[in-house]
Amino acid sequence: MSLVKKIGFWIVIAVLTFSGFSFVTQANAASATGEVTRGEYIQAVVQALDWELRDGTSIPFSDVDPQLAPYVEAAVENGIIKGITPTTFEPDQKLKREHAFLIASRAIPTNESFSPDLLDKFKDKAAFKTAETAELAKSVGLGLLQGFEDGTAKPQKVVTNVQMTKIIDRMLNAYQIEPPKGLVSLRLLGTSDLHTNFVNYDYYQDKVSNEIGLAKTAVLIEQARAEQPNHLLFDNGDLIQGTPLGGYKVTVDPLEEGELHPALAALQSLDFDASTLGNHEFNYGLDYLDRVLKEAPFPVLNANVYDAETKQNRYTPYVIFDKEVIDRKGETHNLKVGVIGVVAPGILRWDRAHLEGKVTVEDAADTVEQFIPEMKGQGADIIVVLSHSGIGDETHDKGEDDVAYQITALEGVDAVLTGHNHDVFPGDFGELQHVDQEQGTINGTPIVMPGKFGSHLGIIDLELEKSGDQWSVVKGKGAVREIDKTSDKVVQKVIDAVKEAHEGTIDYVRSPVGQTTAPINSYFALVQDDPSIQIVTNAQKWLVEQRIQGTKYAELPVLSAGAPFKAGGRNGASYYTDIPAGEIAIKNVADLYVYDNTVFALIMTGADVKEWLEMSAGQFNQIDPSSTEEQQLINEEFRTYNFDVIDGVTYEFDVTQPAKYDYAGETINEKASRVVNLQYDGKPIDPKQQFIVVTNNYRASGNFPGVRNATDAIDYAYENRAAIIDYMIDVGTIDPSADDNWTFAPFGENVNIIFETAAKAKDFIPKDTGIDYLSPTEESFANYTFKQK
């Protein structure tokens, strides 16, 4: 819609407001939220479209007064209304949303056709009464009928004045009698961080879950494709690891020569066009990844991982698709879409045991910038970046992991699909500069981050215009759609594609390994020593104490570190360990220990142990002991999997002191000391004494304070989960209790501390802990109080 026409439309609104036919100031309309009649709506539509008016005498309706008749006449001649009966129009009848969108849709000329399946996106589809489903689907496809946040359309509700202005504004945006030749719409669809969640099934709870799964996301994919015939579909990595299915295909039912990995089979079932490598693709080593990629039915891209010996790209850095697209006049064009993939350089830390000396990794943003001229030289009309590197912030430190923000600012980048953080954009990251949540852009470039485990579908809509031989993006918009968690609707072909692996995984996770005398959960793992961590640290210590016998480290005391991997936060209120009393199966072990990590042991001093715990202490906000106001204990920026508890020593956290390190391990208060009364064997720890601390490959290869000072690292090449299973088989029956080796130093009787965990945790509050339920918050979370006993 031209600026002149838009201005004219709002002038019309103003004029009508003071006229006898005002749709805002009718005698019975007290405000802009008053209900709209059919007559008022037709007058506003015709006036906004600037259709020519005559005297109104040709209309067949006997119930239309002379002042409204010219508008009704224009509406009839342009085919947007039909009347209630052949002789009545009923202009004073309240206008329902369904009729409003039908009328607006009829007003827009287009050669596009839209599938009635578009209406399936609305939970209340059954409430539509019209027989004109194709026209109503057109209103969805053109962006007129968008529905409400709860997934409903509410077609039988009466239209308010505010809603009418929005509908007409959308109609004018879509209205083009003569669309410019060569103007093409291209839709880019994207998933990220699926982590082997293909079926709507929670392997840890061993039950169907409609909150996860590519089979659920596929419903959105099919709807989005039906809305726009010009589309491409991409995955942004972290695909082959995450649930027990990933581990099952490594250890229980390994890939055979020529076998397609179920992750790729799932994507193939939906005709994905390309994917990129996430950091977790490297968890099982390069040989396994090569085996997976060998059978890939579509390009799997990465541009910033290089072979350490040859210095060449180890994987295909980019691909250029020859995409046939149809413009708005029905003419076909050939568009060259360049797609490049990058991953967080942190893979060298997280999987050092697999990658050190074999590959090098360059900065993701710098790599994209380096390849843009080459891709343009190869004919790319537009460039799309699959960035498994997180969004990050405005500051670019070379080699950092989250740089999608910088990638959006690169000249030549037209769209970005990102992930890694498990967040959602548009939605999160609103505090950054140059972010437009409404348009889904950062630095003017459309970008989407579609959550995790299949929770959302990312959609980028580009409008491209051709001038000579050159295409340019004239408009771009990013958006995300959330799966319907209340419905069991799935796309069956995804489930069929992974059927064998899915069923095998279920059998695998049901295998018993032991018994527990009481329930095990992690609802309160951030505020007290927790049994769900204690079992892990006990198992790790049990394994390593056996393995060091007869070695030079046999006489060193063994400590063991574990963290609450499942503790809600960004993953939602259902993301907690929750194991009932009774038989423990492998699925429960996977619930205790989510990741496919391997056991490592680090040789370090007592001073290093303290620094490690100072890092963990960043999990808490600083508490003011003189305040009686509510104070939130948990630092939401700090990832719970970095809150390492070290068993074998005792200690307290003084949260009235500032944290020494931030969530990234950077020093923020050099002289701060939150870890107090740190003792080993009942005595203050000797800073120079050597210890073995058992952990995992992720932590051992990282840059944690304390960890980075380790003088030696022992790689046992044995999964932490396998160690837990062996330990449970050896023990038989577990009495799940923590040894309370850590607690909080006194912070005052009148201090009002609160923390957030799942609302359902109120049924599991341990006795005599000072924890009490307070009130619900959002998304099935709740606040709890915490007082020292």
Secondary structure, DSSP 8 states (H G I E B T S, - for coil): --HHHHHHHHHHHHHHHTSTT-SSS-TT--STTSB-BHHHHHHHHHHHHT-----STT---SS--TTTHHHHHHHHHTTS---SBTTB--TTSB-BHHHHHHHHHHTS--S----GGGGGGSTTGGG---S-HHHHHHHHHTTS----TTS---TTSB-BHHHHHHHHHHHHHH--SS--TT-EEEEEEEE---TT--SSEETTTTEE-TTS-HHHHHHHHHHHHHH-SSEEEEE-S--S-SSHHHHIIIIIS---TT---HHHHHHHHTT--EEE--GGGGTT-HHHHHHHHHT-SS-EE-SSEEETTT-SBSS--EEEEEEEEE-TTS-EEEEEEEEEEEE-TTHHHHTHHHHTTTEEE--HHHHHHHHHHHHHHTT-SEEEEEEET----S---TT-S--HHHHHTSTT--EEEE-SS--EETTS-TTSTTEETTTTEETTEEEEEE-STT-EEEEEEEEEEEETTEEEEEEEEEEEEE--TT-----HHHHHHTHHHHHHHHHHHT-EEEEESS-EE-TTTTTS--HHHHHHHHHHHHHHHHHTTTSTTTTS-EEEEE--S-B-GGG-TT-B-EE-SEEEEHHHHHHH--S--EEEEEEEEHHHHHHHHHHHGGGB----TT--SEEE-B-TTS-GGG--EEETSEEEE-TTS--SB-TTS-BS-TT---EEEEEETTEE--TT-EEEEEEEHHHHTS--TTGGG-SEEEEEEEEHHHHHHHHHHHH-EE-------EEE----TT-EEEEEEEGGGGGG--TTSSEEEEEE-STTEEEEEE---
